């Protein structure tokens, strides 16, 4: 399974997004001819696997939570399938800690949602079922082809095999700036790093929120100095610029660890400088995404790099609910940054503990992506009349809804954020899992995060911090992984 994953999905134009609900899948065509609903067609696919009596899944907070209608979601899902659904849903910020515990203990669910790093890791460890034979020739494959999204599936193949399925494209983050803060400080949207730092200074030392007090706000916050998964730097792209804290493929086809290169040291010095000046949230190293959102709504800071699309509407709406001006400006990438990075989407996987993988594929994977009633359940909250997002973002769906009841809810802000991201982004490299990568990368990332915190938050001298990193075998582990990637 030690083969590079690649993603070649092209940018999705906003006009295509707005029209996506009008597309038809092979399942829809079959349903139209027979007079059946799309969900009825699910039972007619080639996969004649035994129907499971129950399915146990593990999912993060991207699925509607208990307080927001999970019981209603579960009941409707069970009504549509006749299958008992058991949902394990740890707190969003500790999700992967609980995933790791489950795989280490062997107490695995039938299905689990995994980020790209965990997907490659557990596929290499043979902890995930190969769903290639179930997908090949299936109704789901036909729907994906009709939507023109084969590249989204091909991008998560390992040695030509599928160990999971992503119901959406990966998407990425854009930088949102509170327009009222720009207006109050007399600034325009930054186009380069110097202007960006000038903005952060004004937001931290001036009175951008207009409360008559200077210096009681700060410029920017993020959920950690680096993210926990590829592309790692998507929450603070303006500081990283040409630096990358993990493995990437160079133009000549060889692999390197960007953490060991000079651009990374320059990025850390930029972060250290801004943190020392008070431009960055003092709690950044320990923040979760919910912390950042709450502070943004409380008007503590003005610049927030977060997901394009649906979140443009959500962030604005939550600010208004909190009594804060909700007008946001989406900043194109700075001259030094060049492009935003798109992640490989989280992947739904059947674990090796599942005793009926073909049945789970048919009744869980296929129904989730039916383009009809079941997919709509996964797309919109079951207790909301305002098309509140559930697990699948209708703007990013691998299989578009045949009739999207929320298509009129797409705001100009959402469309604009997506357009800026799609026109100014590229897919982040995702290294495949070698023995060395599986053995060392988790410990290596822990050392990298420790070094980053020492330099940025504690103000450590950078060469001294790197010397400690080398002494802790960080350089050895990094080189071992690079050598293994380049040996393939």
DRENDO-1510 file (C-alpha; in Angstrom, 1 decimal, always signed):
<recs>
REC; n; res; u; v; w
REC; 1; UNK; +0.0; +0.0; +0.0 .
REC; 2; UNK; +3.0; +2.2; -0.2 .
REC; 3; UNK; +2.0; +4.2; -3.2 .
REC; 4; UNK; +1.4; +7.9; -3.4 .
REC; 5; UNK; -2.1; +9.1; -3.3 .
REC; 6; UNK; -2.8; +11.9; -5.8 .
REC; 7; UNK; -5.8; +14.2; -6.2 .
REC; 8; UNK; -6.5; +15.8; -9.5 .
REC; 9; UNK; -10.0; +17.2; -9.0 .
REC; 10; UNK; -10.3; +20.5; -10.9 .
REC; 11; UNK; -11.7; +23.6; -9.4 .
REC; 12; UNK; -15.4; +23.7; -9.2 .
REC; 13; UNK; -16.8; +27.0; -10.7 .
REC; 14; UNK; -19.5; +28.7; -8.7 .
REC; 15; UNK; -21.9; +28.6; -11.6 .
REC; 16; UNK; -21.5; +24.8; -11.6 .
REC; 17; UNK; -22.2; +24.7; -7.9 .
REC; 18; UNK; -25.4; +26.7; -8.2 .
REC; 19; UNK; -26.6; +24.4; -11.0 .
REC; 20; UNK; -25.4; +21.1; -9.4 .
REC; 21; UNK; -28.8; +20.3; -8.1 .
REC; 22; UNK; -30.1; +20.0; -11.7 .
REC; 23; UNK; -27.7; +17.1; -12.6 .
REC; 24; UNK; -29.0; +13.6; -12.8 .
REC; 25; UNK; -27.3; +10.3; -11.8 .
REC; 26; UNK; -27.7; +6.9; -13.3 .
REC; 27; UNK; -29.8; +6.0; -10.3 .
REC; 28; UNK; -32.1; +8.9; -11.0 .
REC; 29; UNK; -32.5; +7.8; -14.6 .
REC; 30; UNK; -33.4; +4.3; -13.5 .
REC; 31; UNK; -35.9; +5.6; -11.0 .
REC; 32; UNK; -37.5; +7.8; -13.6 .
REC; 33; UNK; -38.0; +4.9; -16.0 .
REC; 34; UNK; -39.5; +2.6; -13.3 .
REC; 35; UNK; -41.5; +5.1; -11.4 .
REC; 36; UNK; -39.6; +4.3; -8.2 .
REC; 37; UNK; -38.0; +6.8; -5.8 .
REC; 38; UNK; -34.2; +7.1; -6.0 .
REC; 39; UNK; -34.0; +5.4; -2.6 .
REC; 40; UNK; -36.0; +2.4; -3.9 .
REC; 41; UNK; -33.3; +1.9; -6.6 .
REC; 42; UNK; -30.7; +1.3; -3.9 .
REC; 43; UNK; -32.1; -2.2; -3.3 .
REC; 44; UNK; -31.8; -3.0; -7.0 .
REC; 45; UNK; -28.0; -2.5; -7.4 .
REC; 46; UNK; -25.8; -5.4; -8.3 .
REC; 47; UNK; -24.5; -5.8; -4.8 .
REC; 48; UNK; -26.8; -8.5; -3.5 .
REC; 49; UNK; -25.1; -8.6; -0.1 .
REC; 50; UNK; -26.9; -9.6; +3.1 .
REC; 51; UNK; -28.7; -6.8; +4.8 .
REC; 52; UNK; -27.1; -6.0; +8.2 .
REC; 53; UNK; -29.3; -6.0; +11.3 .
REC; 54; UNK; -27.2; -3.2; +12.8 .
REC; 55; UNK; -24.3; -0.9; +11.8 .
REC; 56; UNK; -22.0; +0.7; +14.4 .
REC; 57; UNK; -20.3; +3.9; +13.3 .
REC; 58; UNK; -17.8; +6.3; +14.7 .
REC; 59; UNK; -18.0; +9.9; +13.5 .
REC; 60; UNK; -16.8; +13.4; +14.6 .
REC; 61; UNK; -18.9; +16.6; +15.1 .
REC; 62; UNK; -19.4; +17.1; +11.4 .
REC; 63; UNK; -22.5; +14.9; +11.8 .
REC; 64; UNK; -25.3; +16.6; +13.6 .
REC; 65; UNK; -24.7; +16.4; +17.3 .
REC; 66; UNK; -26.9; +15.1; +20.1 .
REC; 67; UNK; -28.1; +18.6; +21.1 .
REC; 68; UNK; -28.8; +19.5; +17.5 .
REC; 69; UNK; -31.0; +16.6; +16.4 .
REC; 70; UNK; -28.9; +13.4; +16.2 .
REC; 71; UNK; -31.7; +11.3; +17.7 .
REC; 72; UNK; -34.1; +12.6; +15.0 .
REC; 73; UNK; -31.4; +11.9; +12.4 .
REC; 74; UNK; -30.8; +8.3; +13.7 .
REC; 75; UNK; -34.5; +7.5; +13.8 .
REC; 76; UNK; -35.2; +8.7; +10.3 .
REC; 77; UNK; -32.1; +6.8; +9.0 .
REC; 78; UNK; -33.4; +3.6; +10.7 .
REC; 79; UNK; -36.9; +4.2; +9.3 .
REC; 80; UNK; -35.5; +4.5; +5.8 .
REC; 81; UNK; -33.3; +1.4; +6.0 .
REC; 82; UNK; -34.8; -0.9; +8.6 .
REC; 83; UNK; -31.4; -1.2; +10.2 .
REC; 84; UNK; -30.4; -0.3; +13.8 .
REC; 85; UNK; -27.8; +2.5; +13.7 .
REC; 86; UNK; -25.4; +2.9; +16.7 .
REC; 87; UNK; -23.5; +6.2; +16.6 .
REC; 88; UNK; -20.3; +6.7; +18.6 .
REC; 89; UNK; -19.6; +10.5; +18.5 .
REC; 90; UNK; -16.7; +11.7; +20.7 .
REC; 91; UNK; -16.3; +15.4; +21.3 .
REC; 92; UNK; -15.0; +17.0; +18.0 .
REC; 93; UNK; -11.7; +18.3; +19.5 .
REC; 94; UNK; -10.7; +14.9; +20.9 .
REC; 95; UNK; -12.1; +12.8; +18.1 .
REC; 96; UNK; -8.8; +11.3; +16.9 .
REC; 97; UNK; -7.6; +10.6; +20.4 .
REC; 98; UNK; -10.7; +8.3; +20.7 .
REC; 99; UNK; -10.1; +6.9; +17.2 .
REC; 100; UNK; -6.6; +5.9; +18.1 .
REC; 101; UNK; -7.8; +4.3; +21.3 .
REC; 102; UNK; -10.3; +2.3; +19.3 .
REC; 103; UNK; -7.8; +1.0; +16.8 .
REC; 104; UNK; -5.2; +0.2; +19.6 .
REC; 105; UNK; -7.7; -1.7; +21.7 .
REC; 106; UNK; -9.3; -3.5; +18.8 .
REC; 107; UNK; -12.8; -2.4; +19.9 .
REC; 108; UNK; -13.6; -1.1; +16.4 .
REC; 109; UNK; -16.9; +0.0; +15.0 .
REC; 110; UNK; -18.1; -1.3; +11.6 .
REC; 111; UNK; -17.5; +2.1; +10.0 .
REC; 112; UNK; -15.3; +5.0; +10.9 .
REC; 113; UNK; -14.7; +8.5; +9.5 .
REC; 114; UNK; -10.9; +9.1; +9.1 .
REC; 115; UNK; -8.8; +12.1; +8.0 .
REC; 116; UNK; -6.3; +11.5; +5.2 .
REC; 117; UNK; -3.4; +10.7; +7.6 .
REC; 118; UNK; -5.3; +8.1; +9.5 .
REC; 119; UNK; -6.8; +6.7; +6.3 .
REC; 120; UNK; -3.3; +5.9; +4.9 .
REC; 121; UNK; -2.0; +4.7; +8.2 .
REC; 122; UNK; -4.8; +2.2; +8.9 .
REC; 123; UNK; -5.0; +1.0; +5.3 .
REC; 124; UNK; -1.3; +0.2; +5.5 .
REC; 125; UNK; -1.8; -1.7; +8.7 .
REC; 126; UNK; -4.6; -3.7; +7.1 .
REC; 127; UNK; -7.2; -2.4; +9.5 .
REC; 128; UNK; -9.5; -1.3; +6.8 .
REC; 129; UNK; -11.6; -3.3; +4.4 .
REC; 130; UNK; -10.9; -3.2; +0.6 .
REC; 131; UNK; -14.2; -1.9; -0.8 .
REC; 132; UNK; -12.9; -2.0; -4.5 .
REC; 133; UNK; -15.0; -5.0; -5.5 .
REC; 134; UNK; -18.2; -3.5; -3.9 .
REC; 135; UNK; -17.7; -0.1; -5.6 .
REC; 136; UNK; -16.8; -1.5; -9.0 .
REC; 137; UNK; -19.9; -1.7; -11.2 .
REC; 138; UNK; -22.1; -0.4; -8.3 .
REC; 139; UNK; -24.9; +2.2; -8.6 .
REC; 140; UNK; -22.6; +4.5; -6.5 .
REC; 141; UNK; -19.9; +4.3; -9.1 .
REC; 142; UNK; -22.4; +5.2; -11.8 .
REC; 143; UNK; -23.6; +8.2; -9.9 .
REC; 144; UNK; -20.1; +9.4; -9.4 .
REC; 145; UNK; -19.4; +9.1; -13.1 .
REC; 146; UNK; -22.6; +10.9; -14.0 .
REC; 147; UNK; -21.5; +13.8; -11.7 .
REC; 148; UNK; -18.0; +13.9; -13.3 .
REC; 149; UNK; -16.3; +13.3; -10.0 .
REC; 150; UNK; -14.3; +10.2; -10.7 .
REC; 151; UNK; -11.1; +12.1; -9.8 .
REC; 152; UNK; -12.3; +12.5; -6.2 .
REC; 153; UNK; -12.5; +8.7; -5.9 .
REC; 154; UNK; -9.3; +8.1; -7.8 .
REC; 155; UNK; -7.5; +10.5; -5.4 .
REC; 156; UNK; -8.0; +8.2; -2.5 .
REC; 157; UNK; -7.0; +4.9; -4.2 .
REC; 158; UNK; -4.0; +3.1; -2.8 .
REC; 159; UNK; -2.3; +0.8; -5.3 .
REC; 160; UNK; -5.5; +1.1; -7.3 .
REC; 161; UNK; -7.6; -0.1; -4.4 .
REC; 162; UNK; -10.3; +1.8; -2.4 .
REC; 163; UNK; -10.3; +1.5; +1.4 .
REC; 164; UNK; -13.0; +4.2; +1.8 .
REC; 165; UNK; -15.3; +6.8; +0.2 .
REC; 166; UNK; -15.5; +10.5; +0.6 .
REC; 167; UNK; -19.0; +12.0; +0.1 .
REC; 168; UNK; -17.6; +15.5; -0.6 .
REC; 169; UNK; -14.5; +17.1; -2.0 .
REC; 170; UNK; -11.9; +18.3; +0.5 .
REC; 171; UNK; -12.4; +22.0; +0.3 .
REC; 172; UNK; -10.0; +24.4; +2.2 .
REC; 173; UNK; -9.8; +27.6; +4.1 .
REC; 174; UNK; -9.9; +31.2; +3.2 .
REC; 175; UNK; -9.1; +34.2; +5.3 .
REC; 176; UNK; -12.1; +36.1; +6.6 .
REC; 177; UNK; -11.6; +39.7; +7.8 .
REC; 178; UNK; -14.3; +41.7; +9.6 .
REC; 179; UNK; -15.1; +44.6; +7.3 .
REC; 180; UNK; -16.1; +46.9; +10.1 .
REC; 181; UNK; -12.6; +46.5; +11.6 .
REC; 182; UNK; -11.0; +47.5; +8.3 .
REC; 183; UNK; -13.3; +50.5; +8.1 .
REC; 184; UNK; -12.6; +51.6; +11.7 .
REC; 185; UNK; -8.9; +51.4; +11.1 .
REC; 186; UNK; -8.9; +53.0; +7.7 .
REC; 187; UNK; -7.3; +50.0; +6.0 .
REC; 188; UNK; -7.8; +48.1; +2.8 .
REC; 189; UNK; -7.6; +44.3; +2.3 .
REC; 190; UNK; -3.9; +43.4; +2.5 .
REC; 191; UNK; -2.2; +42.1; -0.7 .
REC; 192; UNK; +1.2; +41.3; +0.8 .
REC; 193; UNK; +2.7; +40.3; +4.1 .
REC; 194; UNK; +3.8; +43.8; +5.1 .
REC; 195; UNK; +0.3; +45.1; +4.7 .
REC; 196; UNK; -1.0; +42.0; +6.5 .
REC; 197; UNK; +1.2; +42.8; +9.5 .
REC; 198; UNK; +0.1; +46.4; +9.4 .
REC; 199; UNK; -3.5; +45.2; +9.7 .
REC; 200; UNK; -2.7; +42.9; +12.6 .
REC; 201; UNK; -0.9; +45.8; +14.4 .
REC; 202; UNK; -3.9; +48.1; +13.9 .
REC; 203; UNK; -6.3; +45.4; +15.1 .
REC; 204; UNK; -4.2; +44.7; +18.2 .
REC; 205; UNK; -3.1; +48.2; +19.2 .
REC; 206; UNK; -5.9; +50.4; +17.9 .
REC; 207; UNK; -9.7; +50.4; +18.4 .
REC; 208; UNK; -11.0; +48.3; +15.5 .
REC; 209; UNK; -14.2; +47.3; +17.3 .
REC; 210; UNK; -15.1; +50.9; +18.0 .
REC; 211; UNK; -15.6; +50.6; +21.7 .
REC; 212; UNK; -13.5; +53.6; +22.5 .
REC; 213; UNK; -10.6; +51.5; +24.0 .
REC; 214; UNK; -7.3; +50.9; +22.3 .
REC; 215; UNK; -5.5; +47.6; +22.6 .
REC; 216; UNK; -8.2; +45.4; +24.1 .
REC; 217; UNK; -8.4; +43.3; +20.9 .
REC; 218; UNK; -5.9; +41.3; +18.8 .
REC; 219; UNK; -5.4; +40.4; +15.2 .
REC; 220; UNK; -5.7; +36.7; +14.5 .
REC; 221; UNK; -6.4; +33.4; +16.1 .
REC; 222; UNK; -6.3; +29.8; +14.9 .
REC; 223; UNK; -6.9; +26.2; +16.1 .
REC; 224; UNK; -3.3; +25.5; +16.9 .
REC; 225; UNK; -0.1; +26.9; +15.3 .
REC; 226; UNK; -0.3; +24.0; +12.9 .
REC; 227; UNK; -3.3; +21.8; +12.1 .
REC; 228; UNK; -3.4; +18.1; +13.1 .
REC; 229; UNK; -3.8; +16.9; +9.5 .
REC; 230; UNK; -2.6; +17.7; +6.0 .
REC; 231; UNK; -2.3; +20.4; +4.9 .
REC; 232; UNK; -1.3; +21.5; +8.4 .
REC; 233; UNK; -0.8; +25.2; +7.6 .
REC; 234; UNK; -4.3; +26.0; +6.4 .
REC; 235; UNK; -5.3; +28.0; +9.5 .
REC; 236; UNK; -2.3; +30.4; +9.3 .
REC; 237; UNK; -1.2; +30.4; +5.6 .
REC; 238; UNK; +0.0; +34.1; +5.7 .
REC; 239; UNK; +2.8; +33.2; +8.1 .
REC; 240; UNK; +3.9; +30.0; +6.5 .
REC; 241; UNK; +4.0; +31.2; +2.9 .
REC; 242; UNK; +6.4; +28.9; +1.1 .
REC; 243; UNK; +7.1; +26.7; +4.2 .
REC; 244; UNK; +5.5; +23.4; +4.8 .
REC; 245; UNK; +6.0; +21.4; +8.1 .
REC; 246; UNK; +5.7; +17.9; +6.7 .
REC; 247; UNK; +6.5; +15.8; +3.6 .
REC; 248; UNK; +6.0; +17.1; +0.1 .
REC; 249; UNK; +6.9; +16.1; -3.4 .
REC; 250; UNK; +9.3; +18.4; -5.2 .
REC; 251; UNK; +9.1; +19.2; -8.9 .
REC; 252; UNK; +11.7; +16.6; -9.7 .
REC; 253; UNK; +9.5; +13.9; -8.2 .
REC; 254; UNK; +11.5; +13.3; -5.1 .
REC; 255; UNK; +10.2; +13.8; -1.5 .
REC; 256; UNK; +11.5; +16.1; +1.2 .
REC; 257; UNK; +10.5; +17.1; +4.7 .
REC; 258; UNK; +9.8; +20.8; +4.6 .
REC; 259; UNK; +10.2; +21.1; +8.3 .
REC; 260; UNK; +14.0; +20.6; +7.9 .
REC; 261; UNK; +14.3; +23.4; +5.3 .
REC; 262; UNK; +15.1; +27.1; +5.7 .
REC; 263; UNK; +11.6; +28.4; +4.7 .
REC; 264; UNK; +10.2; +26.7; +7.8 .
REC; 265; UNK; +12.6; +28.5; +10.1 .
REC; 266; UNK; +11.7; +31.8; +8.4 .
REC; 267; UNK; +8.0; +31.0; +9.0 .
REC; 268; UNK; +8.6; +30.3; +12.7 .
REC; 269; UNK; +10.4; +33.6; +13.1 .
REC; 270; UNK; +7.4; +35.4; +11.5 .
REC; 271; UNK; +5.1; +33.6; +13.9 .
REC; 272; UNK; +7.3; +34.3; +16.9 .
REC; 273; UNK; +7.5; +38.0; +16.1 .
REC; 274; UNK; +3.8; +38.4; +15.6 .
REC; 275; UNK; +3.1; +36.4; +18.8 .
REC; 276; UNK; +5.5; +38.5; +20.9 .
REC; 277; UNK; +3.9; +41.7; +19.7 .
REC; 278; UNK; +0.5; +40.5; +20.8 .
REC; 279; UNK; -1.0; +40.2; +17.3 .
REC; 280; UNK; -1.8; +36.5; +17.7 .
REC; 281; UNK; -4.2; +34.9; +20.3 .
REC; 282; UNK; -2.1; +34.1; +23.4 .
REC; 283; UNK; -3.9; +30.7; +23.7 .
REC; 284; UNK; -3.3; +29.7; +20.1 .
REC; 285; UNK; -1.2; +26.6; +20.9 .
REC; 286; UNK; -4.2; +25.1; +22.9 .
REC; 287; UNK; -7.1; +26.3; +20.9 .
REC; 288; UNK; -9.7; +24.1; +19.3 .
REC; 289; UNK; -11.8; +25.2; +16.4 .
REC; 290; UNK; -14.8; +25.9; +18.7 .
REC; 291; UNK; -12.6; +28.1; +20.9 .
REC; 292; UNK; -11.7; +30.2; +17.9 .
REC; 293; UNK; -15.2; +30.5; +16.7 .
REC; 294; UNK; -16.5; +31.6; +20.1 .
REC; 295; UNK; -13.8; +34.3; +20.4 .
REC; 296; UNK; -14.5; +35.5; +16.9 .
REC; 297; UNK; -18.2; +35.8; +17.7 .
REC; 298; UNK; -17.3; +37.6; +20.9 .
REC; 299; UNK; -15.4; +40.2; +18.8 .
REC; 300; UNK; -12.1; +39.5; +20.4 .
REC; 301; UNK; -10.2; +39.4; +17.1 .
REC; 302; UNK; -10.6; +40.4; +13.5 .
REC; 303; UNK; -8.9; +37.8; +11.2 .
REC; 304; UNK; -10.0; +34.2; +11.0 .
REC; 305; UNK; -8.9; +31.7; +8.4 .
REC; 306; UNK; -11.6; +29.0; +8.1 .
REC; 307; UNK; -13.5; +26.9; +5.6 .
REC; 308; UNK; -14.8; +28.3; +2.4 .
REC; 309; UNK; -18.4; +27.9; +1.3 .
REC; 310; UNK; -21.0; +27.2; +3.9 .
REC; 311; UNK; -18.9; +28.7; +6.7 .
REC; 312; UNK; -19.0; +32.1; +5.1 .
REC; 313; UNK; -22.8; +32.2; +5.8 .
REC; 314; UNK; -22.4; +30.6; +9.2 .
REC; 315; UNK; -19.7; +32.9; +10.5 .
REC; 316; UNK; -21.6; +36.0; +9.4 .
REC; 317; UNK; -24.9; +34.7; +10.9 .
REC; 318; UNK; -23.3; +33.8; +14.3 .
REC; 319; UNK; -21.7; +37.3; +14.5 .
REC; 320; UNK; -25.0; +38.9; +13.9 .
REC; 321; UNK; -26.6; +36.7; +16.6 .
REC; 322; UNK; -23.9; +37.9; +19.0 .
REC; 323; UNK; -24.7; +41.5; +18.3 .
REC; 324; UNK; -21.6; +42.0; +16.1 .
REC; 325; UNK; -21.4; +43.4; +12.6 .
REC; 326; UNK; -21.5; +40.3; +10.4 .
REC; 327; UNK; -20.0; +41.7; +7.2 .
REC; 328; UNK; -16.9; +39.8; +6.2 .
REC; 329; UNK; -14.3; +40.2; +3.5 .
REC; 330; UNK; -12.6; +37.2; +1.9 .
REC; 331; UNK; -8.9; +38.0; +1.4 .
REC; 332; UNK; -7.3; +36.4; -1.7 .
REC; 333; UNK; -3.9; +34.8; -1.0 .
REC; 334; UNK; -1.1; +37.2; -0.2 .
REC; 335; UNK; +1.6; +37.7; -2.9 .
REC; 336; UNK; +4.0; +35.7; -0.8 .
REC; 337; UNK; +1.5; +32.9; -0.2 .
REC; 338; UNK; +0.4; +32.5; -3.8 .
REC; 339; UNK; -2.3; +29.8; -3.2 .
REC; 340; UNK; -4.5; +28.4; -0.5 .
REC; 341; UNK; -4.2; +24.6; +0.0 .
REC; 342; UNK; -7.0; +22.1; -0.4 .
REC; 343; UNK; -7.1; +19.1; +1.8 .
REC; 344; UNK; -7.9; +15.5; +0.9 .
REC; 345; UNK; -11.4; +15.0; +2.3 .
REC; 346; UNK; -12.1; +12.8; +5.3 .
REC; 347; UNK; -12.9; +9.2; +4.2 .
REC; 348; UNK; -15.6; +6.9; +5.5 .
REC; 349; UNK; -14.0; +3.5; +5.9 .
REC; 350; UNK; -15.3; +0.0; +6.8 .
REC; 351; UNK; -13.0; -1.5; +9.4 .
REC; 352; UNK; -11.4; -5.0; +9.5 .
REC; 353; UNK; -13.7; -5.8; +12.4 .
REC; 354; UNK; -16.9; -5.6; +10.3 .
REC; 355; UNK; -18.2; -9.1; +9.6 .
REC; 356; UNK; -20.4; -8.0; +6.7 .
REC; 357; UNK; -18.5; -5.3; +4.7 .
REC; 358; UNK; -20.5; -5.9; +1.4 .
REC; 359; UNK; -23.7; -5.3; +3.3 .
REC; 360; UNK; -22.4; -2.2; +5.0 .
REC; 361; UNK; -21.2; -0.8; +1.7 .
REC; 362; UNK; -24.6; -1.3; +0.1 .
REC; 363; UNK; -26.8; -0.1; +3.0 .
REC; 364; UNK; -24.6; +2.6; +4.5 .
REC; 365; UNK; -22.2; +3.9; +1.7 .
REC; 366; UNK; -24.6; +3.6; -1.2 .
REC; 367; UNK; -27.6; +5.1; +0.7 .
REC; 368; UNK; -25.5; +8.0; +2.0 .
REC; 369; UNK; -24.8; +9.0; -1.6 .
REC; 370; UNK; -28.1; +8.2; -3.3 .
REC; 371; UNK; -28.7; +11.7; -4.5 .
REC; 372; UNK; -32.1; +11.5; -2.9 .
REC; 373; UNK; -33.9; +11.2; +0.4 .
REC; 374; UNK; -31.2; +9.6; +2.4 .
REC; 375; UNK; -28.4; +11.9; +1.1 .
REC; 376; UNK; -30.7; +14.9; +1.9 .
REC; 377; UNK; -30.9; +13.5; +5.5 .
REC; 378; UNK; -27.1; +13.5; +5.6 .
REC; 379; UNK; -27.0; +17.1; +4.1 .
REC; 380; UNK; -29.5; +19.0; +6.2 .
REC; 381; UNK; -30.3; +19.0; +9.9 .
REC; 382; UNK; -33.5; +16.9; +10.6 .
REC; 383; UNK; -34.9; +19.5; +13.1 .
REC; 384; UNK; -34.3; +22.7; +11.1 .
REC; 385; UNK; -36.4; +24.3; +8.5 .
REC; 386; UNK; -33.6; +26.7; +7.4 .
REC; 387; UNK; -31.4; +24.1; +5.7 .
REC; 388; UNK; -28.8; +24.0; +8.4 .
REC; 389; UNK; -25.9; +21.9; +7.3 .
REC; 390; UNK; -25.6; +18.3; +8.5 .
REC; 391; UNK; -22.6; +16.1; +7.5 .
REC; 392; UNK; -22.5; +16.6; +3.7 .
REC; 393; UNK; -22.0; +20.1; +2.4 .
REC; 394; UNK; -24.4; +20.4; -0.6 .
REC; 395; UNK; -21.9; +22.7; -2.3 .
REC; 396; UNK; -19.2; +20.1; -2.2 .
REC; 397; UNK; -21.0; +16.8; -2.6 .
REC; 398; UNK; -19.4; +14.0; -4.6 .
REC; 399; UNK; -22.9; +12.9; -5.7 .
REC; 400; UNK; -25.0; +16.1; -6.0 .
REC; 401; UNK; -28.6; +16.0; -4.8 .
REC; 402; UNK; -31.1; +15.4; -7.5 .
REC; 403; UNK; -33.4; +18.0; -6.1 .
REC; 404; UNK; -31.6; +20.2; -3.6 .
REC; 405; UNK; -34.2; +22.0; -1.4 .
REC; 406; UNK; -31.4; +24.3; -0.1 .
REC; 407; UNK; -30.1; +25.5; -3.4 .
REC; 408; UNK; -31.9; +28.9; -3.0 .
REC; 409; UNK; -30.2; +29.3; +0.4 .
REC; 410; UNK; -26.8; +29.8; -1.3 .
REC; 411; UNK; -25.8; +33.3; -0.4 .
REC; 412; UNK; -23.5; +35.6; -2.5 .
REC; 413; UNK; -21.0; +35.4; +0.4 .
REC; 414; UNK; -20.8; +31.7; +0.2 .
REC; 415; UNK; -20.5; +31.8; -3.6 .
REC; 416; UNK; -17.8; +34.4; -3.4 .
REC; 417; UNK; -15.8; +32.5; -0.7 .
REC; 418; UNK; -15.9; +29.4; -2.8 .
REC; 419; UNK; -14.9; +31.2; -6.0 .
REC; 420; UNK; -11.9; +32.9; -4.4 .
REC; 421; UNK; -10.8; +29.5; -2.9 .
REC; 422; UNK; -11.3; +27.5; -6.1 .
REC; 423; UNK; -9.6; +30.0; -8.3 .
REC; 424; UNK; -6.6; +30.4; -5.9 .
REC; 425; UNK; -5.9; +26.9; -4.5 .
REC; 426; UNK; -4.0; +23.7; -5.1 .
REC; 427; UNK; -4.2; +20.2; -3.6 .
REC; 428; UNK; -1.8; +19.6; -0.8 .
REC; 429; UNK; +0.6; +16.6; -1.2 .
REC; 430; UNK; -0.3; +13.5; +0.8 .
REC; 431; UNK; +2.5; +11.0; +1.3 .
REC; 432; UNK; +1.6; +7.4; +1.2 .
REC; 433; UNK; +2.3; +5.1; +4.1 .
REC; 434; UNK; +5.6; +3.3; +4.2 .
REC; 435; UNK; +6.9; +1.2; +7.0 .
REC; 436; UNK; +9.1; +4.1; +8.2 .
REC; 437; UNK; +6.2; +6.6; +7.9 .
REC; 438; UNK; +3.9; +4.4; +9.9 .
REC; 439; UNK; +6.6; +3.8; +12.5 .
REC; 440; UNK; +7.9; +7.3; +13.0 .
REC; 441; UNK; +5.5; +10.0; +11.8 .
REC; 442; UNK; +3.2; +10.2; +14.8 .
REC; 443; UNK; +6.2; +10.7; +17.2 .
REC; 444; UNK; +7.9; +13.0; +14.7 .
REC; 445; UNK; +4.8; +15.2; +14.5 .
REC; 446; UNK; +4.7; +15.4; +18.3 .
REC; 447; UNK; +8.4; +16.6; +18.3 .
REC; 448; UNK; +7.6; +19.1; +15.5 .
REC; 449; UNK; +4.7; +20.6; +17.5 .
REC; 450; UNK; +6.8; +20.8; +20.6 .
REC; 451; UNK; +9.5; +22.7; +18.7 .
REC; 452; UNK; +7.0; +25.0; +17.2 .
REC; 453; UNK; +5.4; +25.9; +20.5 .
REC; 454; UNK; +8.9; +26.5; +22.1 .
REC; 455; UNK; +9.8; +28.9; +19.4 .
REC; 456; UNK; +6.5; +30.7; +18.8 .
REC; 457; UNK; +5.0; +30.8; +22.3 .
REC; 458; UNK; +8.0; +30.5; +24.6 .
REC; 459; UNK; +10.3; +32.6; +22.4 .
REC; 460; UNK; +13.1; +30.0; +22.2 .
REC; 461; UNK; +16.0; +30.7; +19.9 .
REC; 462; UNK; +15.4; +28.8; +16.8 .
REC; 463; UNK; +18.7; +27.1; +16.3 .
REC; 464; UNK; +18.7; +25.9; +19.9 .
REC; 465; UNK; +15.2; +24.5; +19.5 .
REC; 466; UNK; +16.3; +22.6; +16.3 .
REC; 467; UNK; +19.3; +21.2; +18.2 .
REC; 468; UNK; +17.0; +19.8; +20.8 .
REC; 469; UNK; +14.8; +18.4; +18.0 .
REC; 470; UNK; +17.9; +16.6; +16.5 .
REC; 471; UNK; +19.0; +15.3; +19.9 .
REC; 472; UNK; +15.5; +13.8; +20.4 .
REC; 473; UNK; +16.0; +11.8; +17.1 .
REC; 474; UNK; +13.7; +14.1; +15.1 .
REC; 475; UNK; +16.1; +14.5; +12.3 .
REC; 476; UNK; +16.8; +10.8; +12.2 .
REC; 477; UNK; +13.1; +10.0; +11.9 .
REC; 478; UNK; +12.5; +12.6; +9.3 .
REC; 479; UNK; +15.3; +11.4; +7.1 .
REC; 480; UNK; +14.2; +7.7; +7.5 .
REC; 481; UNK; +10.8; +8.7; +6.2 .
REC; 482; UNK; +12.2; +10.7; +3.3 .
REC; 483; UNK; +14.5; +7.8; +2.4 .
REC; 484; UNK; +11.6; +5.4; +2.4 .
REC; 485; UNK; +9.4; +7.7; +0.3 .
REC; 486; UNK; +12.2; +8.1; -2.3 .
REC; 487; UNK; +12.9; +4.4; -2.4 .
REC; 488; UNK; +9.6; +3.6; -3.9 .
</recs>
